[in-house]
Structures are given as C-alpha cells and as structure tokens.
C-alpha cells in the first residue's frame, strides 16, 4: 500500500473503532447514541429523542474527501469489517439530515393565501413564480418549482372545470372587488396564476405533440425532447386547466390590465408600472405559446407577441427591486398532496437575475426560430439548424421543439413544402446534377420499358429514402448535445448503408442516361452517392468534434481524436474537389431559351461558389485539426499533460478500440487498425521511449511545433477569408451566426499559435520542465480547446 492507501485504511479503522465504542456505551447505560433502537435492528428512530442526551459528533467529511482525492482512478480501499449492515444501521428516521421523507411542522402550514398582501409583496410573489417557471424550463420538476406555491395549490385544488371555479376561495363568482388589496389578490395574482398555468400547459403539450410527430416521421423510434434529460413533463395528476380555453385566460388578463389602468391614479407610478409589466408579459407570453403551429404555416406568426413579451421583461427586470420576498408562499409540504412514488425533493431556488437572463435568451431564440419560415433552400436550412442548435447555452427544450415543429410539420417542411423537394433543392445546390437525372417529365411516361420510366423509379426511390434520413438528421439536431452525438453514432451507419445503395442507383442511371466519364481514367459523376457521402463525412466530423464539446475525451487523447478529425476533413475536401471537377465541365442542355440559359448559368455559378466555400471550410478544419494534433502530441510526450494510469484493465489498444467504436463499421472512409495508427497520437505512455536518444526526441518536438505553426498560419488565412464572405448560398438565414462561429475558430487559431510560440521559447531556454499547461475550452471554440502554456516562477 502507498501512503494514501494507508491513510484511508487507518481512517476507516478509526471510524470503525468510534462506531464500536458508541455501540458499547449505548448498550451499557441506555443513554448513548443508540438508546432509541427498538428491537434489534437496522434503521432506528430519532437519536435526539428519549432522555434528550445529545451525542457528540465530529465531522470528518473534509478529512475523508481530502484523502479520497489522492486515490487514482480504479483504486479501491475497503475495510472488510465495515459491512453494509453497519452502514444501514447509521440511518435515522426523523433526523432531518438523514430522513428524506421528514417534513417538520413549521410556519408554512399556517400560511393564509386569502390574507391581504401589500403591492410590494404581490410583486415579490409574481417574481418568485417567474423564477420557478424558468427553473422548470431548465429541467427541474414541477414538484420542486411551481407546485410548491401555495397559491397555485389553492388555485388548482380541486381541478377547476371553468374559469369561475379557478380562484383562491373568495370573489370567484363575479363578486365585486371592494378594496385595492382584494384586487391585488383576486384580480392581479389570480389572473397571473391562471395565465402561468396555461403557459405550462401549452409548453407541455407542444413538447409531447412534437415527440409524437418525431416518432411518426423518424427512421427509427426516437424523441426530439427527452423526458428527465431536458425537461420534466410529469404533472403528478394535477390538471393544468386543460378545460379552460386559452382565449378565456387571455381575456381575463386583458380585463385585469384594464382594471389596473382604471385605478392607475390610486397607486404609486412605480408600483403601477411593475404590476402592468408583469401582466403584459404574461398575456403576450401566453398568446405566443397558445398559437398553433398550423397558424405559422398560414403566415399568422405571433412575432408581435414575442416582441412585446421581450419589452415587458425588461421592465420586470428593472422593477424587481420594488418587490418584497414572501418565502413562506412556497413550501415542499405541498408535495404530500402530489401523486408521486418518490420521496419529497428539496425546492429548487433559482436566482431571479439568472431566471430573467435565461428567459431573455429564450424569447430571443424563439424569435430567431421564426427565421426558418424564410426558407431559401436546402443548404440554407442545413446551416441554420447547425448554428442555431450549437448556441451556448443550448436553446431550451421548448425552443428546440418549436423549431423542429416549424421545420417539419405534417410530414412536410413548413407544413406545405414536401421534404422530398427540400432534399432535391439541397442536391441541386451542392451537386448540380445533369437535368436528365431529375427531369420532371420522366413522371409523365407510363411505359415500364421506357428509360424515362426507369429513371423516375430510381430517383423516386432514392428521394424517398433520402427524405427519411434527412428528416431524421434535423430531428437529431433538435436534441440535447449529448443525445445528438449518441444518435449520430447510429445515423452514420444508416448513411453508410444508404451510400452503398445510392452507388447502385448511380450505376443504373449511368446506363439509362448514357453518361460518359470525363476521361478514360475517371469514373462517372455518381451524383446520388456523392451527396450521401458528403453528408456522411459531415456526420463523422460532428461525432468527433462533439466529443470535445462534451468533454468526453481525456487531454492525453486529444492528439488522437484531432488526427481522426483531420482524416475526415481531408476526405471531405478531396470529395468536394471531385464534385467540383464534374460541376465545372457541365454544359447547359440544348434547346434552352435565352432566359432559361441565363438561369442555368446563374445556378452553375452559385454551385461553384458554394463548393468553393465548402472546400475552404474543409481545408481550414483540416489545417486546424492537424495543428492541434501536432501540438497536443508534443504536450503529451513532454509529460505536460497527465498520462493515463498504468493498470491491468486498460491499454493503448483498448482505449483506441473504445474511441474508434462508432467509426469501425463505416466502410468508406475506413479508419486504420491500431497497429497502423500513428504511434505519436495513440501511444501516450510508450512513444517517447522509442527514441534512441534525447536529441532525437528534441528534434522530433521541434519538427512537430514547426508543423503546427505552419498549419495554424494557413488556417488563419482561410478563416479570415471565410469571415469576409457575403451573400453566399446557405448563409442567408444564419449569416451572422456563421461569421461568429468563424471568429471563434479564428480565436482558437490564435490561441494555438500562442501555445506553439510559448513552447518554442521554452525549448530554446531549456525551461520545458518549468512549463505548466491548462486546457481552456471556455474562451475558444468548443471543438478546439486551447492549451494555455505558462512558466512556473
């Protein structure tokens, strides 16, 4: 055993000794820690009861954690004398620290929801409800957030079937408001709570319906938003005013706003503005959430409602200081009434400032999601989804569900454009196939032996298969990033199989259309499989880079994964060059009118420009990945990055197989087996030992740093060029986001360059041993974490 293990072992023995002494004392005089045990066993009840003797407790948590931090991965310390029976015997019923089901009597149970409240207290309660609402949007359960409110509990118990029944007990049935205090409670707070519950209902309904549509449209059974991962949709059998139409709730909020305007002169201006803004926000927020997706397709977009909600939220933010907190208005005691099989959970405390910031992002992104209605083509749609879902922090579940619902509704894009047409648009923009391949006149031929009939059969099958995978791709992007990567690992196999099928279709089309190759040594254009292969390469790159974003890899694995990234980026660049060669020599078909010829030439120029853009992007990704690979290889073999622990259940080959598992079944491009994989990237513990002398290793380090320096310089030129591009195909909807992404990649280039320079300087001075490395992923692009190299003083 090492010193750390001995220390932990001694600590456990001390714990056991203390435990035994307490047992002995308790059995001797009946006044010790365990004097309240009843009948011999297991779980006991309240050590603080009985004769009132308090045990002496020494907190060893910090000592234990400090010793545990010294353990290496996979190392286990166990005392055979400390069994599960003793561990369970430590549990105490009726002890607040150990009994999760204990809820002591307190002032919450005596709270009167009908008691008059000051305007400042009403503002505080409304803001508290808003914070709980945002906490639910970010993943907390309703039982820990909104359902802890005593006002909502009274409003929803029993389940109201009409607006008149929804209230706090008095003045629910048309009685007159006699005082301002009654109006605050039975007008403002009541209408706000009803609007809030309806908002929760519509968010819940939208996500559930979108999940059902996703399962219907998807290639394999999957959801867009996952329960417990993204948001908790469980309502614990509490009715969310489903029987009350949203129109009635909106009318009630409007009526309350008018009532508030009527008494404006009777209250302070600041209080009026605060209450008015909160009611206005709730009305507009509900109006936007209650708008069916079919209305979006009919150009009845609630843009004004989202914008007005944003404006009202700014006033709420400014007037929050006027509110007075009423913490007793919320309690977990309400959880006793919920239909749940789990013990009570603590209330989620969400800071108001953080809640407002989260809500501001949500409203902004909901408005941005409406851009998808300005559909301009497949490439535009693809880029928009990528950059919208890649925002940090990721859009909330409702926003992702809304965007997916807008994009693909009723099996069609925007509810009116067939997905097949979107796929065809994407193929035409990227591949620019010959007109004979997708000529709509083929559909008019009904003779089975005619070539046009056979061409139509091939292309229709292809488009149907591609549409399914294409739709699934956008569904995957609407998931959380971890689930997105997991599903991509399955999708790449489907795209790989589809590529084989598409190649067979291309071979048939080459015969049916009498296609001739560019030269005797070159193959046919293979337009169908080229599109599939291009998308598959993109998916492969995503799987690799999402591993960096999600911090799946250890730092000593970075060089190997960047090698894989540049391998796929190089394959994508080579494939784009091949597509470009066929596109450039394509000539217009005969018999075109002047206008048709001009339109054809315009589409060709746009295709060439789009291919050049993608080639520049692939070249930049390859260069930056290559630079990162070289830099992290040097850092690993200089021992500036912690190496994997040597143990019996791990090896370089096993780690390689683990990381390459998602890619091993891909036929093309096929990754190298472990024996042929670059040793500098995948043998972090043994590669340095293979050098004959230290001078050879130093020469290798200098060479790698120079390669990284050159690659970074090329990469910076490419990204500077990409940042200057304007009006490109596929950049219409997400032009600003694409430029921001390239600027972030450019920042990673600069960071890599600084790290290379710092290492080169340390090599010259012979101070490599004094260097320290910290991986910074926050200030740079999430796909390219940058090592920050500093020197010890």
DRENPA-507819 format. One record per residue (C-alpha): x, y, z. Coordinates in pm, whole numbers, padded with zeros to 5 digits, always signed. Layout:
<atoms>
XYZ
...
</atoms>
This chain:
<atoms>
+00000+00000+00000
+00111+00357-00062
+00085+00637+00195
-00255+00749+00070
-00399+00399+00090
-00256+00351+00440
-00408+00683+00543
-00752+00588+00417
-00728+00245+00575
-00637+00397+00912
-00922+00645+00877
-01170+00364+00817
-01034+00172+01115
-01077+00484+01330
-01436+00514+01209
-01499+00152+01299
-01344+00195+01643
-01557+00501+01713
-01867+00317+01595
-01794+00018+01822
-01739+00241+02124
-02072+00415+02064
-02245+00079+02038
-02086-00038+02362
-02176+00281+02551
-02532+00270+02426
-02580-00088+02538
-02431-00029+02884
-02624+00270+03014
-02912+00313+02769
-02828+00680+02721
-02589+00662+02432
-02635+00728+02066
-02833+00409+02007
-03054+00403+02314
-03363+00452+02098
-03317+00137+01897
-03630-00075+01909
-03584-00447+01890
-03252-00510+01738
-03222-00374+01424
-03144-00184+01119
-03298+00157+01091
-03363+00343+01411
-03580+00633+01512
-03461+00973+01629
-03142+00968+01831
-03236+01308+01967
-03547+01178+02140
-03576+00980+02462
-03399+01142+02755
-03268+01431+02547
-02898+01339+02568
-02722+01483+02263
-02444+01275+02105
-02102+01428+02049
-02042+01437+01675
-01716+01506+01498
-01741+01595+01130
-01473+01407+00934
-01616+01480+00590
-01337+01711+00477
-01065+01476+00601
-01225+01187+00420
-01270+01379+00095
-00913+01509+00107
-00778+01157+00143
-01012+01024-00127
-00886+01281-00377
-00545+01120-00362
-00679+00790-00494
-00602+00708-00853
-00872+00608-01100
-00972+00248-01038
-00809+00222-00694
-01036+00093-00418
-00993+00097-00039
-01214-00138+00158
-01234-00240+00522
-01374-00595+00544
-01502-00525+00896
-01722-00234+00785
-02020-00413+00628
-02343-00299+00469
-02531-00378+00791
-02333-00119+00984
-02379+00137+00707
-02758+00091+00702
-02765+00099+01079
-02647+00459+01067
-02974+00577+00910
-03204+00764+01143
-03576+00815+01091
-03694+01161+01198
-03345+01308+01156
-03369+01595+00902
-03020+01522+00772
-03089+01155+00703
-03464+01109+00658
-03558+01245+00315
-03926+01193+00392
-03924+01407+00705
-04102+01740+00683
-04118+01915+01017
-04404+02134+01128
-04332+02497+01052
-04492+02827+00968
-04570+02720+00613
-04872+02515+00718
-05027+02820+00882
-04990+03041+00576
-05318+03208+00474
-05346+03253+00098
-05651+03477+00146
-05474+03723+00371
-05436+04074+00221
-05095+04144+00073
-04905+04465+00009
-04838+04558-00356
-04468+04501-00294
-04543+04151-00167
-04755+04074-00473
-04463+04181-00694
-04234+03955-00493
-04472+03658-00528
-04505+03714-00905
-04128+03727-00946
-04090+03414-00735
-04337+03233-00961
-04146+03354-01267
-03822+03213-01124
-03991+02879-01058
-04127+02875-01412
-03781+02923-01561
-03640+02657-01327
-03896+02415-01471
-03796+02510-01827
-03433+02430-01743
-03506+02078-01621
-03638+02084-01263
-03961+01905-01176
-04287+02091-01121
-04298+01938-00771
-03979+02128-00688
-04076+02454-00855
-04423+02580-00941
-04614+02316-00747
-04453+02434-00424
-04658+02754-00447
-04946+02762-00201
-05133+02998-00434
-05112+02757-00727
-05203+02472-00494
-05521+02652-00386
-05596+02756-00746
-05571+02401-00883
-05735+02213-00593
-05977+02067-00674
-05935+02065-01052
-06138+02363-01183
-06352+02291-01488
-06426+02656-01568
-06271+02997-01520
-06522+03083-01247
-06404+02789-01037
-06036+02881-01065
-05952+03101-00770
-05829+03123-00413
-06163+03081-00237
-06339+03418-00232
-06465+03652-00502
-06451+03383-00767
-06807+03407-00889
-06843+03761-01009
-06847+03935-00672
-06734+04294-00665
-06384+04398-00564
-06427+04627-00265
-06068+04722-00183
-05741+04760-00366
-05592+04479-00153
-05866+04241-00267
-05799+04341-00625
-05430+04266-00587
-05510+03914-00473
-05825+03820-00664
-05757+04016-00980
-05385+04052-01043
-05243+03746-00869
-05532+03519-00972
-05525+03613-01341
-05144+03593-01347
-05150+03244-01192
-05416+03125-01438
-05207+03258-01728
-04897+03095-01582
-05063+02753-01554
-05189+02782-01912
-04835+02864-02027
-04705+02549-01859
-04986+02351-02020
-04903+02475-02371
-04529+02412-02332
-04604+02064-02201
-04847+01997-02485
-04616+02129-02758
-04325+01910-02647
-04541+01598-02616
-04703+01651-02956
-04367+01715-03120
-04231+01394-02970
-04526+01204-03117
-04470+01362-03459
-04100+01284-03435
-04163+00918-03365
-04401+00905-03661
-04162+01074-03905
-03832+00930-03782
-03639+00648-03945
-03608+00483-03604
-03812+00542-03290
-03681+00849-03112
-03788+01167-02942
-03696+01524-03007
-03703+01623-02639
-03628+01355-02381
-03813+01326-02051
-03588+01374-01746
-03294+01472-01969
-03425+01805-02097
-03745+01880-01910
-03974+01703-01663
-04324+01681-01810
-04472+01494-01512
-04776+01679-01372
-04846+01440-01081
-05213+01409-01183
-05263+01782-01137
-05490+01925-01408
-05330+02227-01576
-05663+02398-01651
-05698+02197-01973
-06075+02253-01974
-06037+02629-01973
-05971+02770-02323
-05665+02991-02360
-05886+03259-02509
-06068+03292-02175
-05740+03318-01986
-05620+03586-02229
-05948+03775-02189
-05910+03757-01811
-05558+03900-01831
-05678+04178-02062
-05965+04254-01824
-05723+04271-01531
-05495+04507-01722
-05791+04735-01793
-05889+04726-01426
-05534+04820-01331
-05541+05109-01577
-05869+05225-01424
-05716+05256-01076
-05382+05389-01201
-05421+05718-01016
-05475+05543-00682
-05134+05372-00665
-04773+05478-00693
-04646+05510-01052
-04357+05268-00996
-04587+05005-00847
-04828+05050-01137
-04551+05005-01395
-04425+04694-01218
-04768+04528-01199
-04862+04636-01552
-04539+04493-01699
-04591+04157-01530
-04948+04124-01653
-04849+04239-02001
-04566+03986-02013
-04792+03702-01905
-05059+03792-02160
-04815+03812-02452
-04621+03506-02343
-04942+03304-02327
-05064+03442-02660
-04741+03333-02829
-04734+02987-02668
-05100+02923-02747
-05056+02988-03121
-05090+02653-03307
-04812+02556-03548
-05066+02547-03829
-05105+02924-03791
-04733+02967-03859
-04775+02787-04190
-05066+03021-04271
-04844+03327-04211
-05019+03403-03880
-04692+03433-03693
-04709+03575-03335
-04399+03789-03383
-04559+04086-03208
-04644+03875-02902
-04284+03757-02863
-04151+04112-02912
-04397+04264-02663
-04305+03996-02410
-03940+04095-02451
-04021+04460-02386
-04227+04378-02077
-03949+04155-01943
-03708+04448-01947
-03946+04646-01723
-03983+04345-01493
-03607+04329-01465
-03583+04699-01376
-03868+04694-01120
-03770+04374-00939
-03613+04583-00663
-03960+04712-00570
-04077+04365-00470
-04069+04216-00123
-03995+03847-00091
-04257+03620+00066
-04066+03293+00114
-04347+03131+00313
-04568+03140+00000
-04382+02831-00128
-04320+02507+00057
-04235+02146-00021
-04518+02044+00214
-04741+02064-00095
-04558+01759-00229
-04757+01546+00017
-05064+01601-00200
-04898+01508-00530
-04937+01166-00690
-04575+01058-00671
-04385+00745-00573
-04060+00923-00486
-03979+01088-00153
-04007+01465-00125
-03736+01657-00303
-03597+01994-00200
-03731+02310-00355
-03521+02449-00639
-03404+02801-00563
-03343+02981-00893
-03197+03330-00868
-03422+03593-01021
-03140+03759-01216
-03041+03425-01368
-03405+03345-01441
-03454+03672-01629
-03133+03618-01828
-03248+03267-01923
-03592+03394-02019
-03440+03673-02228
-03240+03416-02423
-03549+03201-02465
-03758+03487-02606
-03476+03596-02835
-03423+03246-02968
-03795+03189-03016
-03793+03492-03243
-03481+03364-03419
-03654+03029-03474
-03913+03209-03684
-03641+03278-03942
-03685+02922-04062
-04010+03038-04222
-03794+03236-04468
-03689+02913-04638
-03441+02970-04922
-03314+02621-04998
-03169+02304-04851
-02820+02441-04783
-02965+02743-04603
-03184+02521-04386
-02895+02289-04302
-02661+02570-04193
-02934+02740-03995
-03012+02429-03791
-02644+02359-03723
-02564+02702-03585
-02894+02755-03406
-02864+02433-03207
-02492+02485-03138
-02550+02802-02937
-02408+02805-02586
-02600+02764-02366
-02815+02542-02584
-03170+02662-02658
-03430+02548-02407
-03642+02239-02482
-03947+02440-02588
-03745+02644-02837
-03588+02333-02991
-03928+02167-03009
-04077+02478-03171
-03805+02496-03437
-03834+02129-03521
-04212+02161-03538
-04189+02461-03769
-03938+02291-03996
-04119+01960-04034
-04491+01965-03974
-04739+01705-04105
-04460+01529-04293
-04381+01846-04486
-04148+02138-04448
-04334+02438-04304
-04645+02225-04338
-04663+02293-04712
-04333+02203-04886
-04268+01827-04929
-03946+01711-04763
-03858+01546-05093
-03847+01890-05257
-03614+02019-04985
-03379+01724-05043
-03388+01784-05419
-03309+02151-05362
-03010+02056-05148
-02881+01811-05412
-02914+02069-05689
-02728+02332-05486
-02442+02105-05380
-02401+01854-05664
-02564+02033-05960
-02660+01710-06142
-02746+01684-06510
-03103+01784-06591
-03186+01439-06723
-03147+01283-06378
-03433+01468-06205
-03628+01580-06510
-03996+01610-06401
-04104+01493-06748
-03998+01140-06652
-04312+01116-06436
-04532+01153-06743
-04401+00832-06902
-04605+00521-06814
-04430+00259-07030
-04227+00029-06796
-03969-00045-07065
-03901+00321-07140
-03573+00462-06994
-03756+00766-06854
-03989+00540-06656
-03691+00351-06510
-03504+00674-06430
-03809+00803-06246
-03833+00479-06049
-03470+00504-05940
-03481+00872-05845
-03817+00846-05666
-03692+00559-05451
-03372+00749-05381
-03555+01070-05281
-03792+00878-05056
-03503+00709-04876
-03302+01031-04857
-03601+01226-04722
-03635+00989-04429
-03268+01019-04330
-03268+01392-04399
-03567+01448-04171
-03407+01232-03901
-03092+01442-03922
-03280+01758-03830
-03465+01576-03555
-03133+01467-03407
-03005+01822-03412
-03303+01934-03203
-03195+01704-02920
-02960+01796-02640
-02596+01776-02744
-02519+01451-02561
-02818+01275-02713
-02735+01430-03051
-02390+01273-03053
-02526+00938-02939
-02783+00929-03218
-02527+01038-03476
-02323+00729-03393
-02622+00524-03511
-02707+00751-03803
-02366+00726-03968
-02421+00351-04012
-02752+00419-04186
-02593+00680-04412
-02309+00439-04487
-02557+00172-04594
-02750+00428-04795
-02431+00523-04978
-02390+00165-05099
-02749+00166-05222
-02704+00506-05386
-02398+00382-05574
-02612+00107-05725
-02865+00372-05827
-02586+00578-05985
-02465+00278-06183
-02817+00223-06317
-02856+00592-06402
-02524+00595-06587
-02656+00322-06817
-03003+00470-06854
-02877+00822-06932
-02578+00715-07147
-02339+00914-06928
-01976+00935-07038
-01687+00985-06792
-01472+01295-06803
-01177+01092-06928
-01079+00732-06978
-00919+00714-06634
-01205+00877-06442
-01529+00729-06319
-01879+00860-06363
-02014+01156-06167
-02216+00944-05921
-02435+01239-05828
-02664+01049-05590
-02397+00877-05384
-02181+01193-05388
-02449+01381-05196
-02486+01095-04947
-02110+01063-04899
-02072+01436-04837
-02335+01432-04564
-02188+01117-04411
-01846+01283-04385
-02006+01580-04211
-02171+01347-03960
-01842+01173-03893
-01675+01507-03821
-01959+01604-03589
-01922+01287-03384
-01552+01358-03336
-01587+01727-03255
-01888+01684-03025
-01662+01467-02813
-01450+01776-02747
-01751+01996-02682
-01898+01746-02435
-01557+01686-02271
-01571+01313-02339
-01201+01278-02417
-00913+01298-02173
-00639+01552-02262
-00393+01274-02350
-00647+01154-02610
-00675+01492-02783
-00396+01431-03032
-00553+01104-03148
-00901+01249-03188
-00767+01552-03375
-00586+01309-03604
-00923+01146-03673
-01084+01488-03731
-00824+01590-03989
-00857+01246-04152
-01229+01304-04214
-01181+01671-04305
-00922+01571-04564
-01160+01311-04707
-01435+01574-04728
-01201+01818-04903
-01096+01552-05155
-01459+01464-05222
-01558+01829-05272
-01274+01869-05523
-01409+01571-05716
-01763+01713-05717
-01627+02048-05832
-01443+01891-06125
-01764+01745-06264
-01962+02060-06192
-01721+02292-06374
-01730+02099-06703
-02106+02060-06707
-02269+02226-07008
-02626+02350-07045
-02873+02124-07223
-02968+02210-07577
-03289+02387-07668
-03293+02640-07383
-03435+02984-07433
-03225+03289-07355
-03385+03334-07013
-03352+02965-06932
-02986+02967-07036
-02916+03268-06812
-03093+03098-06522
-02891+02779-06579
-02565+02975-06585
-02661+03155-06265
-02732+02827-06087
-02398+02688-06203
-02208+02990-06071
-02388+02961-05738
-02298+02592-05721
-01931+02663-05792
-01930+02940-05529
-02093+02711-05272
-01843+02432-05344
-01553+02676-05310
-01695+02789-04977
-01722+02430-04851
-01373+02347-04977
-01230+02647-04794
-01413+02541-04480
-01289+02180-04505
-00932+02296-04571
-00941+02523-04267
-01080+02246-04045
-00811+02008-04171
-00534+02260-04104
-00656+02349-03754
-00707+01981-03666
-00359+01900-03794
-00207+02183-03590
-00397+02072-03279
-00285+01713-03333
+00082+01812-03352
+00060+02049-03055
-00116+01804-02824
+00120+01524-02930
+00413+01737-02817
+00245+01832-02489
+00161+01469-02417
+00509+01332-02481
+00673+01619-02292
+00467+01496-01995
+00300+01837-01964
-00038+01662-01985
-00121+01389-01731
-00081+01043-01883
-00323+00754-01831
-00267+00544-01522
-00098+00211-01581
-00333-00064-01469
-00433-00415-01564
-00764-00333-01729
-00655-00058-01968
-00409-00032-02255
-00343+00190-02554
-00509-00063-02784
-00822-00091-02568
-00852+00288-02550
-00813+00307-02927
-01088+00050-02980
-01315+00238-02741
-01276+00572-02919
-01296+00420-03267
-01601+00207-03193
-01852+00449-03357
-01640+00455-03674
-01525+00095-03714
-01832-00020-03907
-01806+00262-04162
-01695+00118-04495
-01570+00441-04650
-01352+00611-04545
-01218+00327-04336
-01003+00402-04032
-00672+00232-03971
-00647-00059-03726
-00448+00006-03411
-00114-00141-03533
-00112+00104-03827
-00246+00407-03637
+00006+00688-03579
+00204+00598-03268
+00260+00959-03164
-00118+01003-03127
-00230+00677-02971
+00064+00558-02757
+00100+00835-02498
+00292+00626-02249
+00546+00445-02470
+00612+00658-02780
+00886+00867-02621
+01077+00557-02511
+01122+00451-02874
+01372+00730-02946
+01735+00627-02939
+01847+00939-02754
+01710+01261-02609
+01848+01462-02903
+01629+01266-03147
+01324+01331-02933
+01406+01702-02913
+01440+01716-03291
+01100+01549-03327
+00943+01801-03088
+01087+02096-03282
+00965+01948-03610
+00612+01899-03476
+00597+02251-03335
+00706+02390-03670
+00439+02184-03848
+00177+02317-03607
+00297+02673-03663
+00270+02642-04042
-00072+02474-04025
-00207+02746-03795
-00083+03019-04029
-00267+02861-04325
-00575+02811-04112
-00583+03178-04009
-00571+03285-04373
-00863+03056-04457
-01079+03174-04169
-01003+03538-04241
-01126+03473-04595
-01437+03293-04471
-01523+03580-04236
-01527+03819-04533
-01773+03619-04741
-02105+03791-04802
-02429+03668-04957
-02319+03309-05001
-02570+03035-05077
-02660+02873-04747
-02568+03179-04540
-02892+03373-04574
-03069+03265-04255
-02766+03209-04033
-02516+03452-04183
-02440+03630-03855
-02412+03304-03660
-02179+03154-03922
-01948+03456-03907
-01949+03448-03527
-01857+03079-03543
-01566+03151-03776
-01442+03429-03549
-01445+03182-03261
-01247+02934-03471
-01008+03215-03558
-00963+03280-03187
-00871+02914-03140
-00613+02956-03418
-00460+03249-03232
-00461+03052-02906
-00289+02756-03072
-00031+02990-03223
+00046+03143-02882
+00085+02798-02728
+00327+02692-03003
+00533+03009-02956
+00544+02959-02579
+00670+02603-02620
+00929+02701-02879
+01057+02972-02646
+01073+02724-02357
+01264+02479-02577
+01523+02742-02663
+01571+02839-02300
+01568+02480-02178
+01278+02554-01944
+01030+02293-02064
+01029+02131-01720
+00905+02459-01572
+00608+02481-01807
+00252+02433-01691
-00044+02361-01919
-00409+02447-01859
-00676+02344-02111
-00907+02637-02182
-01235+02546-02355
-01446+02842-02243
-01282+03131-02429
-01235+02940-02753
-01435+02729-02993
-01581+02423-02815
-01449+02196-03093
-01093+02321-03043
-00993+02359-02676
-00667+02550-02649
-00375+02464-02420
-00256+02769-02227
+00117+02731-02164
+00276+02923-01878
+00608+02904-01694
+00645+02844-01323
+00802+03133-01136
</atoms>
